[in-house]
Amino acid sequence: MVLLETGVAPEWVDYNGHMNDAEYARVFSLAVEALMDGIGLDEKGRIRHGLTIYTLETHLCYRREAHEGQLLAVDITLLDRDAKRLHVFFSMRDDQGELLATSEQMLMGIDRQGGRSAAFPEPVADAIAALPRAEPDAWPAAAGRRIGIPRR
């Protein structure tokens, strides 16, 4: 399910001639906003439900360079969820379908008034249930990774 399509803006390109690492994070952040819109937490939905989403944790992996003007598409796979949290996996691809980067994220519903975690209201939970989901034994290969230097 493609959430976001965009292109690499000139100001996103760094001194190495490719998209700066921080800009990958920007694109994935825009994908979270697109997800929010898609599940009913757009501006009106956030006001109506008194709920927003915060990112608790993210793990970004860079696979290939992106260059100025290159088209980007970000899709989502739901890895897990509970009443308040979403464990999601985003894949960024170019217009040839080549994987450029991934971002695994833990997102949480937050009550806008109290600033504390809150359950997703039923219409939002129903929209979340309709997201493409990976079974626990069929997660994307890059999901669930941890950072570390392998020692022999």
Rosetta constraint file for C-alpha pairs under 8 A:
AtomPair CA 1 CA 75 HARMONIC 5.23 0.50
AtomPair CA 1 CA 76 HARMONIC 6.01 0.50
AtomPair CA 1 CA 77 HARMONIC 7.77 0.50
AtomPair CA 1 CA 131 HARMONIC 7.85 0.50
AtomPair CA 1 CA 132 HARMONIC 6.82 0.50
AtomPair CA 2 CA 73 HARMONIC 6.53 0.50
AtomPair CA 2 CA 74 HARMONIC 5.63 0.50
AtomPair CA 2 CA 75 HARMONIC 4.15 0.50
AtomPair CA 2 CA 76 HARMONIC 6.84 0.50
AtomPair CA 3 CA 31 HARMONIC 6.14 0.50
AtomPair CA 3 CA 34 HARMONIC 5.93 0.50
AtomPair CA 3 CA 35 HARMONIC 6.51 0.50
AtomPair CA 3 CA 73 HARMONIC 7.55 0.50
AtomPair CA 3 CA 74 HARMONIC 5.78 0.50
AtomPair CA 3 CA 75 HARMONIC 5.36 0.50
AtomPair CA 3 CA 76 HARMONIC 6.92 0.50
AtomPair CA 4 CA 30 HARMONIC 7.55 0.50
AtomPair CA 4 CA 31 HARMONIC 5.71 0.50
AtomPair CA 4 CA 34 HARMONIC 6.53 0.50
AtomPair CA 4 CA 73 HARMONIC 5.64 0.50
AtomPair CA 4 CA 74 HARMONIC 5.19 0.50
AtomPair CA 4 CA 75 HARMONIC 7.09 0.50
AtomPair CA 5 CA 71 HARMONIC 7.30 0.50
AtomPair CA 5 CA 72 HARMONIC 5.61 0.50
AtomPair CA 5 CA 73 HARMONIC 4.42 0.50
AtomPair CA 5 CA 74 HARMONIC 6.50 0.50
AtomPair CA 6 CA 71 HARMONIC 5.91 0.50
AtomPair CA 6 CA 72 HARMONIC 5.25 0.50
AtomPair CA 6 CA 73 HARMONIC 6.56 0.50
AtomPair CA 7 CA 68 HARMONIC 7.70 0.50
AtomPair CA 7 CA 69 HARMONIC 5.50 0.50
AtomPair CA 7 CA 70 HARMONIC 5.41 0.50
AtomPair CA 7 CA 71 HARMONIC 4.32 0.50
AtomPair CA 7 CA 72 HARMONIC 5.51 0.50
AtomPair CA 8 CA 12 HARMONIC 6.52 0.50
AtomPair CA 8 CA 13 HARMONIC 7.73 0.50
AtomPair CA 8 CA 19 HARMONIC 7.07 0.50
AtomPair CA 8 CA 66 HARMONIC 7.25 0.50
AtomPair CA 8 CA 67 HARMONIC 6.38 0.50
AtomPair CA 8 CA 68 HARMONIC 4.95 0.50
AtomPair CA 8 CA 69 HARMONIC 4.86 0.50
AtomPair CA 8 CA 70 HARMONIC 5.40 0.50
AtomPair CA 8 CA 71 HARMONIC 6.56 0.50
AtomPair CA 8 CA 72 HARMONIC 7.29 0.50
AtomPair CA 9 CA 13 HARMONIC 7.27 0.50
AtomPair CA 9 CA 68 HARMONIC 5.95 0.50
AtomPair CA 9 CA 69 HARMONIC 6.19 0.50
AtomPair CA 10 CA 68 HARMONIC 5.52 0.50
AtomPair CA 10 CA 69 HARMONIC 7.22 0.50
AtomPair CA 12 CA 19 HARMONIC 5.40 0.50
AtomPair CA 12 CA 20 HARMONIC 5.96 0.50
AtomPair CA 12 CA 23 HARMONIC 5.96 0.50
AtomPair CA 12 CA 68 HARMONIC 7.65 0.50
AtomPair CA 13 CA 17 HARMONIC 5.94 0.50
AtomPair CA 13 CA 18 HARMONIC 5.05 0.50
AtomPair CA 13 CA 19 HARMONIC 4.32 0.50
AtomPair CA 13 CA 20 HARMONIC 5.60 0.50
AtomPair CA 13 CA 67 HARMONIC 6.98 0.50
AtomPair CA 13 CA 68 HARMONIC 6.36 0.50
AtomPair CA 14 CA 18 HARMONIC 5.90 0.50
AtomPair CA 14 CA 19 HARMONIC 6.09 0.50
AtomPair CA 14 CA 20 HARMONIC 5.25 0.50
AtomPair CA 17 CA 67 HARMONIC 7.06 0.50
AtomPair CA 18 CA 65 HARMONIC 6.09 0.50
AtomPair CA 18 CA 66 HARMONIC 5.65 0.50
AtomPair CA 18 CA 67 HARMONIC 4.71 0.50
AtomPair CA 18 CA 68 HARMONIC 6.91 0.50
AtomPair CA 19 CA 23 HARMONIC 6.47 0.50
AtomPair CA 19 CA 24 HARMONIC 7.35 0.50
AtomPair CA 19 CA 65 HARMONIC 6.83 0.50
AtomPair CA 19 CA 66 HARMONIC 5.39 0.50
AtomPair CA 19 CA 67 HARMONIC 5.69 0.50
AtomPair CA 19 CA 68 HARMONIC 7.10 0.50
AtomPair CA 20 CA 24 HARMONIC 7.05 0.50
AtomPair CA 21 CA 25 HARMONIC 7.01 0.50
AtomPair CA 22 CA 26 HARMONIC 6.42 0.50
AtomPair CA 23 CA 27 HARMONIC 6.23 0.50
AtomPair CA 24 CA 28 HARMONIC 6.36 0.50
AtomPair CA 24 CA 101 HARMONIC 7.67 0.50
AtomPair CA 25 CA 29 HARMONIC 6.06 0.50
AtomPair CA 25 CA 60 HARMONIC 7.52 0.50
AtomPair CA 26 CA 30 HARMONIC 6.21 0.50
AtomPair CA 27 CA 31 HARMONIC 6.28 0.50
AtomPair CA 28 CA 32 HARMONIC 6.39 0.50
AtomPair CA 28 CA 74 HARMONIC 7.57 0.50
AtomPair CA 28 CA 90 HARMONIC 7.34 0.50
AtomPair CA 28 CA 103 HARMONIC 6.99 0.50
AtomPair CA 29 CA 33 HARMONIC 6.49 0.50
AtomPair CA 30 CA 34 HARMONIC 6.25 0.50
AtomPair CA 31 CA 35 HARMONIC 6.07 0.50
AtomPair CA 31 CA 74 HARMONIC 6.73 0.50
AtomPair CA 32 CA 36 HARMONIC 6.16 0.50
AtomPair CA 33 CA 37 HARMONIC 6.26 0.50
AtomPair CA 33 CA 42 HARMONIC 7.90 0.50
AtomPair CA 34 CA 38 HARMONIC 6.13 0.50
AtomPair CA 35 CA 39 HARMONIC 6.26 0.50
AtomPair CA 36 CA 40 HARMONIC 6.32 0.50
AtomPair CA 36 CA 41 HARMONIC 4.75 0.50
AtomPair CA 36 CA 42 HARMONIC 5.80 0.50
AtomPair CA 36 CA 53 HARMONIC 7.56 0.50
AtomPair CA 37 CA 41 HARMONIC 5.24 0.50
AtomPair CA 37 CA 42 HARMONIC 4.17 0.50
AtomPair CA 37 CA 43 HARMONIC 7.83 0.50
AtomPair CA 38 CA 42 HARMONIC 7.55 0.50
AtomPair CA 38 CA 127 HARMONIC 7.72 0.50
AtomPair CA 39 CA 124 HARMONIC 5.43 0.50
AtomPair CA 39 CA 125 HARMONIC 7.95 0.50
AtomPair CA 39 CA 127 HARMONIC 5.02 0.50
AtomPair CA 39 CA 128 HARMONIC 6.19 0.50
AtomPair CA 40 CA 45 HARMONIC 5.42 0.50
AtomPair CA 40 CA 46 HARMONIC 7.90 0.50
AtomPair CA 40 CA 123 HARMONIC 7.47 0.50
AtomPair CA 40 CA 124 HARMONIC 5.75 0.50
AtomPair CA 40 CA 127 HARMONIC 7.48 0.50
AtomPair CA 41 CA 45 HARMONIC 4.40 0.50
AtomPair CA 41 CA 46 HARMONIC 4.97 0.50
AtomPair CA 41 CA 49 HARMONIC 7.99 0.50
AtomPair CA 41 CA 51 HARMONIC 7.48 0.50
AtomPair CA 41 CA 52 HARMONIC 6.70 0.50
AtomPair CA 41 CA 124 HARMONIC 7.40 0.50
AtomPair CA 42 CA 46 HARMONIC 5.98 0.50
AtomPair CA 43 CA 47 HARMONIC 6.44 0.50
AtomPair CA 44 CA 48 HARMONIC 6.05 0.50
AtomPair CA 45 CA 49 HARMONIC 5.85 0.50
AtomPair CA 45 CA 50 HARMONIC 7.83 0.50
AtomPair CA 45 CA 51 HARMONIC 7.89 0.50
AtomPair CA 46 CA 50 HARMONIC 5.35 0.50
AtomPair CA 46 CA 51 HARMONIC 5.09 0.50
AtomPair CA 46 CA 52 HARMONIC 5.68 0.50
AtomPair CA 47 CA 51 HARMONIC 7.19 0.50
AtomPair CA 49 CA 121 HARMONIC 7.16 0.50
AtomPair CA 50 CA 111 HARMONIC 5.94 0.50
AtomPair CA 50 CA 112 HARMONIC 5.34 0.50
AtomPair CA 50 CA 113 HARMONIC 6.98 0.50
AtomPair CA 51 CA 109 HARMONIC 6.47 0.50
AtomPair CA 51 CA 110 HARMONIC 5.52 0.50
AtomPair CA 51 CA 111 HARMONIC 4.67 0.50
AtomPair CA 51 CA 112 HARMONIC 5.23 0.50
AtomPair CA 51 CA 118 HARMONIC 7.56 0.50
AtomPair CA 51 CA 120 HARMONIC 7.77 0.50
AtomPair CA 52 CA 109 HARMONIC 5.75 0.50
AtomPair CA 52 CA 110 HARMONIC 5.25 0.50
AtomPair CA 52 CA 111 HARMONIC 6.53 0.50
AtomPair CA 52 CA 112 HARMONIC 6.30 0.50
AtomPair CA 53 CA 107 HARMONIC 6.41 0.50
AtomPair CA 53 CA 108 HARMONIC 5.41 0.50
AtomPair CA 53 CA 109 HARMONIC 4.62 0.50
AtomPair CA 53 CA 110 HARMONIC 5.65 0.50
AtomPair CA 54 CA 107 HARMONIC 5.68 0.50
AtomPair CA 54 CA 108 HARMONIC 5.38 0.50
AtomPair CA 54 CA 109 HARMONIC 6.59 0.50
AtomPair CA 54 CA 110 HARMONIC 6.68 0.50
AtomPair CA 55 CA 105 HARMONIC 7.02 0.50
AtomPair CA 55 CA 106 HARMONIC 6.09 0.50
AtomPair CA 55 CA 107 HARMONIC 4.55 0.50
AtomPair CA 55 CA 108 HARMONIC 6.46 0.50
AtomPair CA 56 CA 105 HARMONIC 7.43 0.50
AtomPair CA 56 CA 106 HARMONIC 5.45 0.50
AtomPair CA 56 CA 107 HARMONIC 5.63 0.50
AtomPair CA 56 CA 108 HARMONIC 6.83 0.50
AtomPair CA 57 CA 105 HARMONIC 5.53 0.50
AtomPair CA 57 CA 106 HARMONIC 5.20 0.50
AtomPair CA 57 CA 107 HARMONIC 7.34 0.50
AtomPair CA 58 CA 103 HARMONIC 6.47 0.50
AtomPair CA 58 CA 104 HARMONIC 5.58 0.50
AtomPair CA 58 CA 105 HARMONIC 4.35 0.50
AtomPair CA 58 CA 106 HARMONIC 6.56 0.50
AtomPair CA 59 CA 103 HARMONIC 5.44 0.50
AtomPair CA 59 CA 104 HARMONIC 5.12 0.50
AtomPair CA 59 CA 105 HARMONIC 6.45 0.50
AtomPair CA 60 CA 101 HARMONIC 7.17 0.50
AtomPair CA 60 CA 102 HARMONIC 5.70 0.50
AtomPair CA 60 CA 103 HARMONIC 4.33 0.50
AtomPair CA 60 CA 104 HARMONIC 6.55 0.50
AtomPair CA 61 CA 101 HARMONIC 5.49 0.50
AtomPair CA 61 CA 102 HARMONIC 5.22 0.50
AtomPair CA 61 CA 103 HARMONIC 6.37 0.50
AtomPair CA 62 CA 100 HARMONIC 6.40 0.50
AtomPair CA 62 CA 101 HARMONIC 4.52 0.50
AtomPair CA 62 CA 102 HARMONIC 6.76 0.50
AtomPair CA 63 CA 99 HARMONIC 6.65 0.50
AtomPair CA 63 CA 100 HARMONIC 4.89 0.50
AtomPair CA 63 CA 101 HARMONIC 5.08 0.50
AtomPair CA 63 CA 102 HARMONIC 7.84 0.50
AtomPair CA 64 CA 99 HARMONIC 7.05 0.50
AtomPair CA 64 CA 100 HARMONIC 4.54 0.50
AtomPair CA 64 CA 101 HARMONIC 6.83 0.50
AtomPair CA 65 CA 100 HARMONIC 6.55 0.50
AtomPair CA 66 CA 70 HARMONIC 6.53 0.50
AtomPair CA 66 CA 100 HARMONIC 7.02 0.50
AtomPair CA 70 CA 94 HARMONIC 7.07 0.50
AtomPair CA 70 CA 95 HARMONIC 7.81 0.50
AtomPair CA 71 CA 94 HARMONIC 5.69 0.50
AtomPair CA 71 CA 95 HARMONIC 5.73 0.50
AtomPair CA 72 CA 92 HARMONIC 6.50 0.50
AtomPair CA 72 CA 93 HARMONIC 5.68 0.50
AtomPair CA 72 CA 94 HARMONIC 4.82 0.50
AtomPair CA 72 CA 95 HARMONIC 6.48 0.50
AtomPair CA 73 CA 92 HARMONIC 5.59 0.50
AtomPair CA 73 CA 93 HARMONIC 5.30 0.50
AtomPair CA 73 CA 94 HARMONIC 6.32 0.50
AtomPair CA 73 CA 95 HARMONIC 7.36 0.50
AtomPair CA 74 CA 90 HARMONIC 6.39 0.50
AtomPair CA 74 CA 91 HARMONIC 5.44 0.50
AtomPair CA 74 CA 92 HARMONIC 4.41 0.50
AtomPair CA 74 CA 93 HARMONIC 6.40 0.50
AtomPair CA 75 CA 90 HARMONIC 5.53 0.50
AtomPair CA 75 CA 91 HARMONIC 5.37 0.50
AtomPair CA 75 CA 92 HARMONIC 6.70 0.50
AtomPair CA 76 CA 88 HARMONIC 6.80 0.50
AtomPair CA 76 CA 89 HARMONIC 5.68 0.50
AtomPair CA 76 CA 90 HARMONIC 4.57 0.50
AtomPair CA 76 CA 91 HARMONIC 6.54 0.50
AtomPair CA 76 CA 131 HARMONIC 7.98 0.50
AtomPair CA 76 CA 132 HARMONIC 7.16 0.50
AtomPair CA 77 CA 88 HARMONIC 5.85 0.50
AtomPair CA 77 CA 89 HARMONIC 5.15 0.50
AtomPair CA 77 CA 90 HARMONIC 6.46 0.50
AtomPair CA 77 CA 131 HARMONIC 7.16 0.50
AtomPair CA 77 CA 132 HARMONIC 5.32 0.50
AtomPair CA 77 CA 133 HARMONIC 5.39 0.50
AtomPair CA 77 CA 134 HARMONIC 6.40 0.50
AtomPair CA 78 CA 86 HARMONIC 7.33 0.50
AtomPair CA 78 CA 87 HARMONIC 6.28 0.50
AtomPair CA 78 CA 88 HARMONIC 4.63 0.50
AtomPair CA 78 CA 89 HARMONIC 6.35 0.50
AtomPair CA 78 CA 131 HARMONIC 6.45 0.50
AtomPair CA 78 CA 132 HARMONIC 5.97 0.50
AtomPair CA 78 CA 133 HARMONIC 4.51 0.50
AtomPair CA 78 CA 134 HARMONIC 6.21 0.50
AtomPair CA 79 CA 86 HARMONIC 7.81 0.50
AtomPair CA 79 CA 87 HARMONIC 5.38 0.50
AtomPair CA 79 CA 88 HARMONIC 5.36 0.50
AtomPair CA 79 CA 89 HARMONIC 6.76 0.50
AtomPair CA 79 CA 133 HARMONIC 6.01 0.50
AtomPair CA 79 CA 134 HARMONIC 5.48 0.50
AtomPair CA 79 CA 135 HARMONIC 7.22 0.50
AtomPair CA 79 CA 136 HARMONIC 7.19 0.50
AtomPair CA 79 CA 139 HARMONIC 6.95 0.50
AtomPair CA 80 CA 86 HARMONIC 6.12 0.50
AtomPair CA 80 CA 87 HARMONIC 5.00 0.50
AtomPair CA 80 CA 88 HARMONIC 7.06 0.50
AtomPair CA 80 CA 133 HARMONIC 7.84 0.50
AtomPair CA 81 CA 85 HARMONIC 5.48 0.50
AtomPair CA 81 CA 86 HARMONIC 4.52 0.50
AtomPair CA 81 CA 87 HARMONIC 5.94 0.50
AtomPair CA 82 CA 86 HARMONIC 6.79 0.50
AtomPair CA 83 CA 119 HARMONIC 4.97 0.50
AtomPair CA 83 CA 120 HARMONIC 6.09 0.50
AtomPair CA 83 CA 125 HARMONIC 7.79 0.50
AtomPair CA 84 CA 108 HARMONIC 5.63 0.50
AtomPair CA 84 CA 109 HARMONIC 5.22 0.50
AtomPair CA 84 CA 117 HARMONIC 6.79 0.50
AtomPair CA 84 CA 118 HARMONIC 5.73 0.50
AtomPair CA 84 CA 119 HARMONIC 4.35 0.50
AtomPair CA 84 CA 120 HARMONIC 5.84 0.50
AtomPair CA 85 CA 106 HARMONIC 6.92 0.50
AtomPair CA 85 CA 107 HARMONIC 5.55 0.50
AtomPair CA 85 CA 108 HARMONIC 4.39 0.50
AtomPair CA 85 CA 109 HARMONIC 6.30 0.50
AtomPair CA 86 CA 105 HARMONIC 7.96 0.50
AtomPair CA 86 CA 106 HARMONIC 5.76 0.50
AtomPair CA 86 CA 107 HARMONIC 5.03 0.50
AtomPair CA 86 CA 108 HARMONIC 6.33 0.50
AtomPair CA 87 CA 104 HARMONIC 7.41 0.50
AtomPair CA 87 CA 105 HARMONIC 5.80 0.50
AtomPair CA 87 CA 106 HARMONIC 4.62 0.50
AtomPair CA 87 CA 107 HARMONIC 6.39 0.50
AtomPair CA 88 CA 104 HARMONIC 5.78 0.50
AtomPair CA 88 CA 105 HARMONIC 5.33 0.50
AtomPair CA 88 CA 106 HARMONIC 6.47 0.50
AtomPair CA 88 CA 107 HARMONIC 7.72 0.50
AtomPair CA 89 CA 102 HARMONIC 7.12 0.50
AtomPair CA 89 CA 103 HARMONIC 5.82 0.50
AtomPair CA 89 CA 104 HARMONIC 4.39 0.50
AtomPair CA 89 CA 105 HARMONIC 6.35 0.50
AtomPair CA 89 CA 143 HARMONIC 7.01 0.50
AtomPair CA 90 CA 102 HARMONIC 5.50 0.50
AtomPair CA 90 CA 103 HARMONIC 5.07 0.50
AtomPair CA 90 CA 104 HARMONIC 6.23 0.50
AtomPair CA 91 CA 99 HARMONIC 6.94 0.50
AtomPair CA 91 CA 100 HARMONIC 7.71 0.50
AtomPair CA 91 CA 101 HARMONIC 6.09 0.50
AtomPair CA 91 CA 102 HARMONIC 4.54 0.50
AtomPair CA 91 CA 103 HARMONIC 6.64 0.50
AtomPair CA 92 CA 99 HARMONIC 5.99 0.50
AtomPair CA 92 CA 100 HARMONIC 5.50 0.50
AtomPair CA 92 CA 101 HARMONIC 5.17 0.50
AtomPair CA 92 CA 102 HARMONIC 6.02 0.50
AtomPair CA 93 CA 97 HARMONIC 5.29 0.50
AtomPair CA 93 CA 98 HARMONIC 5.21 0.50
AtomPair CA 93 CA 99 HARMONIC 4.51 0.50
AtomPair CA 93 CA 100 HARMONIC 5.28 0.50
AtomPair CA 93 CA 101 HARMONIC 7.23 0.50
AtomPair CA 94 CA 98 HARMONIC 5.45 0.50
AtomPair CA 94 CA 99 HARMONIC 6.80 0.50
AtomPair CA 94 CA 100 HARMONIC 6.81 0.50
AtomPair CA 102 CA 142 HARMONIC 7.70 0.50
AtomPair CA 104 CA 143 HARMONIC 6.50 0.50
AtomPair CA 104 CA 144 HARMONIC 7.88 0.50
AtomPair CA 108 CA 117 HARMONIC 6.74 0.50
AtomPair CA 108 CA 118 HARMONIC 7.94 0.50
AtomPair CA 109 CA 117 HARMONIC 5.66 0.50
AtomPair CA 109 CA 118 HARMONIC 5.35 0.50
AtomPair CA 109 CA 119 HARMONIC 6.22 0.50
AtomPair CA 109 CA 120 HARMONIC 6.25 0.50
AtomPair CA 110 CA 115 HARMONIC 5.95 0.50
AtomPair CA 110 CA 116 HARMONIC 5.40 0.50
AtomPair CA 110 CA 117 HARMONIC 4.39 0.50
AtomPair CA 110 CA 118 HARMONIC 5.18 0.50
AtomPair CA 110 CA 119 HARMONIC 7.93 0.50
AtomPair CA 111 CA 115 HARMONIC 5.27 0.50
AtomPair CA 111 CA 116 HARMONIC 5.50 0.50
AtomPair CA 111 CA 117 HARMONIC 6.04 0.50
AtomPair CA 111 CA 118 HARMONIC 5.51 0.50
AtomPair CA 112 CA 116 HARMONIC 7.80 0.50
AtomPair CA 120 CA 124 HARMONIC 5.90 0.50
AtomPair CA 120 CA 125 HARMONIC 5.59 0.50
AtomPair CA 121 CA 125 HARMONIC 6.04 0.50
AtomPair CA 122 CA 126 HARMONIC 6.00 0.50
AtomPair CA 123 CA 127 HARMONIC 6.34 0.50
AtomPair CA 124 CA 128 HARMONIC 6.19 0.50
AtomPair CA 125 CA 129 HARMONIC 6.18 0.50
AtomPair CA 126 CA 130 HARMONIC 6.62 0.50
AtomPair CA 127 CA 131 HARMONIC 6.96 0.50
AtomPair CA 134 CA 138 HARMONIC 5.85 0.50
AtomPair CA 134 CA 139 HARMONIC 5.46 0.50
AtomPair CA 134 CA 140 HARMONIC 7.83 0.50
AtomPair CA 135 CA 139 HARMONIC 6.42 0.50
AtomPair CA 139 CA 143 HARMONIC 6.31 0.50
